[in-house]
Amino acid sequence: MYNKSNSSSGNRNRSGSNRSKSGHFSGRQQRGGNRSRRQKKSLDWRLFVKKAKPVEQIKYESSRTYADIDLNPKLHKLLEDKGFANPTEIQDKTLDQSLTGKNILGIADTGTGKTGAFLIPIINQMLQKNGKYQTLIVVPTRELANQVEKEFNSLARGLRLYSICLTGGTSVHRSIKRLKMHNHIVVGTPGRLIDMVERKALKLENMEALVLDEFDRMLDMGFVDDIRFLLKKMGEINQTMLFSATLDKKLQPIIDEVLKDPFKIMVGTGGKTSENVEQDIIRVEGSEKKLNKLINTIESPGFEKVLIFAETKRSVDRLHGDLKDEGFRADLIHGDKSQRAREIALKKFDRGDIDILIATDVAARGLDVKGITHVINYETPTDYENYIHRIGRTGRAGSSGTALTFID
């Protein structure tokens, strides 16, 4: 049961009418300007209903520990200090290949340890080469870029390995200044990376490795030409690792351009919904008011940390105002919020200072907040792939979760 904040409930009318869905297509304008506007699709409600399997039935247990893997002793010590004993499935099945410099194509569900699957071999290479090894990591969203850099700094603590995160919404001047120093990894979103290349602040010719994370989302956001631009600016790449949560035929042509003779591995559902997430729908019928139904739902027992998705920034703003007026501890993130505001909202959600985070699909990937009990699709996603990634924010790292989708 939620504890509402001390603010009194407002007099705002709880409207049950459907909010408009503008078909907004998130992401930077594609180079060349030929990106088509995302069209709203009607998804079969039965896609949103699925019983979860008991966690113990799907939990992967590696037959070896990190100590059994041929890693630099310093990295072994750091993994041990962090309490990491056994690799996750995607790590267990790729590390032997990636540590030898093999190109990797990894398909794995969200929350399965993909970040460690590419950071561990990268850090190992840096240690083996006394830091003379640079890597470019390209991701679709600011949140994911920040998460990757945070994990790198944690895994490489005390090793004198340095990183820079380049995303929109941050100071261009500060980024240019930081790029004058040596950075072992550069992680960023395509738009800001290209901006830094065109300003001649970022030089990619000496990068030895390339990681493309959440590749399906980058293509979905129209970053195909951006990726090709970055590839042309790079010299000979010793290793490329491409990770994606889904794989379909539309990805294959560009994958063939990027990856030569990769080691391929698929872990988990590869495009299906999480097995440990209970999925159901909430019907809003006739004169029933949608906001009232949402409030009654999140006041129920067990709704401790709730992520709510809406389709547009306006919908997020409006729903945030409605829930704040009702006294709920809530915050929001979407593309119009500054990077600092988004980071503050995520930290409050992670710490438990707020119980509800309302977001557009900018939070569908890269948001790694522990203990999200429920994901609620207050407005249905534009396509099934987005649905997969939204509900992947709960039931992570072997825990269980619940996803509910409102159907008008």
N, C-alpha and C positions, 0 to 999 in steps of 0.2 A: 504494500500500500504506500502511495506517495505521501511524503510530508510536503505540503505546500509552503511557500515562503510566507513571510509575515505580511506582505502587501495584501491589501483588501481586494476582493473581487470587484472588477469594474462592471459597468452597465452595458458593455458592448453586446449587441444582439448576436446570439449564436445562430448563424445562418447555415441552413442545410443545403443551400444551392451549390452547384458544382462550380469550382473555380475554373477560370479560363486556362487552357493549356496552349501556350503560344507556339509550340513547336520549336522553341529556342534550341539552337545547336551550340553546345559549349565548345570551348577551345579556340585557339588562335586562328585567324584567317589563314587559309592554306596559301602557300606561295603560288602565284599564278591566278588566284582568285576563283578557282573552279569548283569550290566545295559546294555541294548541294545542301539545301536546308533539310534538316531531319523531319521526317514525316511521322505523324502520330499513327501508331498501329493499334488495332484492336486485338488484344491477346485473349485467348481462351482462358476463362477463369479457372479451369481445371488444372492449368499449369502451376497454379499457386497453392495447390493442396497436395500435401505429401506427409506421410508419417515418418518420423525420425527413427533411425535405428539406434539401439542402445549403444552408448559410447564405447563400451568395452568390446563390442563386436567389430568396430571399425578402427580401433586404435592400432597403429603400426608400432612394432617393437623390433628395433634393429638387433641383429645377432652380435654386433660389435659396438665398441665405444669409440670415441674420438681418439683415445690413446692407442687404438689399434690401427689408426690411419697414419700414413707417412706424412706428417706435418712438421714444420720447424718447431723445435723445443719451446721457443718463446710463445708461439701460438698455442701449443699444447697447454702451457701454463695459464695463459689468459682464458682459454676455454674452461679449464678446470676451476679457475678463480670465479668465473661467472656461473659455475654450477651446471655447465653443459656436459652431460655425460654421454648420451647417445644421440647420433644424428637422426634427423627426421627422415622420412622415406625419400623425399626428393634429394636430400643431401647424400644419403646412403647410396643412392643409385647413380649419382653423377660425380661425386668427388674423385673417385679413382681416375675417371676420364679427364675431368677438368684440371686436376693437379698435374697432368702430363701435357697440358696445353691444347687438348682436343677441343674443337668447336662443339658447342652444346645447344641442342634444342630441347628445352624442358617445358612440358605442359603439366601444370599442377594447380590444384585448387588454391584459393586464397587462404592464408593462415597456415600454410604447410611448411614454412621455412625456406621459401625460395630465396629470400635476401641472403641468408647464410650460405646457401648453395653457390652463390657467385662471389660473395665477399671472402669466404674462407680461402678459396684457391687464389684469389687476387692478393690478399694479404700475405699468403704463403710465398707467392712469387716475389713480392716486394722485399720480404725478408731474405729470400734466397739471393736476390740481386742487390742487396744492401741499399734498398730504397730507390734504385735506378729502374723504376718500372712504373709507367703512368697508364691510367685507365680512364676511359670516358664511359659514364653510366647515364643513359638517356631514359627518362620516365615520362609518363603523360601528365602528371599533376604535381602541384607544389607540395601537397601533403605527402605524397609518396617520396618525392625528392628529399624532403626534410627527414622522413623516416629512415631512408637509406643512409643518409649522412650520419644521423644519430647512431645507427647500428654500427657503421664503420668506425666511428670514434670510440664506441664502446668496445668493439672487438680489438681495436688497435691501440688501446690505452697504454701509454708509456712507451710506445715503440718508435716515437718520433716520425710518425707517418701523418701527413697532413691532407686535408680535404677542403674543397670549396663547393658550395651549393649555389647554383645559378637558376633562379626562377623569377617569373614576373612578380611585381608587387614589392620588390626589394630595390635598394639603392644601386643604380647603375654605377655611380662614381665609386662607391665602396667596393663593388664587384671588380671594377677595373683595377683598383688599387691592390686588392687581394690577389688578382691574377698575375701581378708582377712578382709575387713570391712563388716558390716551388710548391706545387700541389700534387700529391701522389694520385689522388682521384679527383675528377671533376664530375659532379653529378648535377643534372639539371633537366629542365623541360626544353623541348625543341626550340620554342620561340626565343627564349633568353640566350640559349647557347648560340643560335645563329646571329643574334644581335651582337654578342661578344666577338664572334668570328669576324663579322662585317666591320666592327670597330677596330679590328686587328689587335684586340686585347687577349683573345684566346687563340692559341696556335695548336692545331690538332695533328700536325705532321709527325710529332714524336710519340703519339699515343701508341702503346703496344697492345692494348686490349680494349675491346668494346663490349659493353653490356646493354642490351635492349630489354627493359623490364616492362611487364604489362603491355606487350607488343600489340595484342589485339585491340586494346583501348587506344593506343596511339594511332592505329589505322582508322578506328572508328571516329576519332576526333579530327581526322583529315591531315595527319602529319606525314603522309607518305613522301611527298616531295621534300619535306624538311629533313627526313631521315636520309634520303638520297643526297641532299646537299651536304650534310655532315659527313657522309661516307666519302664523297668526292674530295673533301678537304683533308681527310686522314691519309696518312701514308700506308705502307704495308702493315697490316694488322696481324699480329701473331696469333691472337685468339679472339673469337667472338662467341658470346653466350647470349642466347635469346630465350627469354622466359615469357610464358603466356598462360593465362588461366583457361583459355578456350582455343580450339583449333578447328577451323573450317576451310573450305576450298578457296575462299576469297583471300586467305592469308598466304597461300602456298607460293604464288608467283613472286611476291616480294621477299618471302623467306628464302627462296632459291637464289635471289639476288644477293642477299646478305650473308648467307651461310654456305660454306663449301664443305661437303662431306662431313656433316655434323653427327655426333652421337645423339640419338633421339631417345627420349624417355617420356612416357606419359604416366603420371601418378594421379590416383583419385579418379574423379568423374570426367575430367577433361571437357567440361562444357555443360555438365548436368549440375543440379543443385546439391548443396552440401547434404551428406547423408545424415549428419547429426543435428540438423535443424528441422524442428517441427514446423510445418507450413500449413497455413489455413487462410480462409478469407473471412471478411466481415461484410455482410451485406447491408447496404443502406437503401431502404425501400420507401416508396411513396413520399409522404410528408415528413418522414423521419429526418432529423437534423444530424448531418454528418459530424459536426463539431461536438455536439452532445454525446454522440456515440463514441467518439475518440476519447473524450474526457472520462466517460464511464469506464472505458477499457483500461486506460492507464492508471485509473484509481484502484484497479483490482489488485489483489495480493500478487506479489511476485514480480511486478513491473518495477524493477529497481534501477536499471540503467537502460534508457530507451533512445534509440536512434530513429527519427522520423524523416522519411523522404517525401518531398513534393517535387513537382516537375519544373517550376519556374521560380526565379528569384522573388517575384512578387508574391507568389503563393507562400514561399518560406517566410517572408516578412510578415504577411498577414497572419499566418498560423502562429508565428512566434508572438505577435502582439496579442492574439486571442488567448494563448496559454498563459502568458505573463499576467494578463488581466484577471485570469482565473486563479492566480496565485502560485502557479507552478514554477519551479526553479528550472529555467530553460534558457538556452542560447542558440545561436544560429551561425551557419557558415554558407556562403555562396560566392560566386565569382566577383561580385561587386564589393565584397568586404576586403579590407586591406590584409596583407600577409600577417601583420602583427595581430589584427583582430581575430583572424582565423586561428592563429597559434594560441592566443589567449583562450578562445572558446574551447579548443581541443584540450588544453591543459586543465581547464575547469572541469570538463567532462571526464577526463581521465582520473583526476583527483577525487571526484565525487562532490565537487562544489556545486554542480548542477546535476539534475537527474535526467534531463531531456536535451538532446541536441537535434535541431531541425536543419535539414540540409537539402541542397540539390545534389545531382549526381557527382559533384566534385568530391563528395565524401564516399562514393561507392568504391573507390580504389585508394589504396595508400593509407587509409585510416586504420591504425592498429591500436585500438583502445581495448584494454583487457576488461572482461566482465560485462560486456554488453549483453543484457538478458533478452532484449526484444528489438527486432527491426520492424518498423511499421511503414508500409507503403500507403501513405495517406492519399496519394495519387498514383495510379498505376504507372509503371515505367514505360518508356517508349518502345522497348523491345525486350525479348526474353534474356538476352545477354546482359543487359543492364540489371535485370531482376536478379540474375545469378550473383552479380558482384555486390549489389545492395545487401542481399541477405547473407553474403559471405562475411559481413562485419560482425556477425554473431556466430556462436558455435566454433570459435577458433581454437587452434592448438589443442584439439582433443576434448574440448568442453562441449556442452550442449547449448542450444539456443532455440528461439522461437521467432518465426517471421509471419506477420499478418498483413494481408493486403485488402484494402477497402475496395469494394465493388459497388458502384452506383447502379 
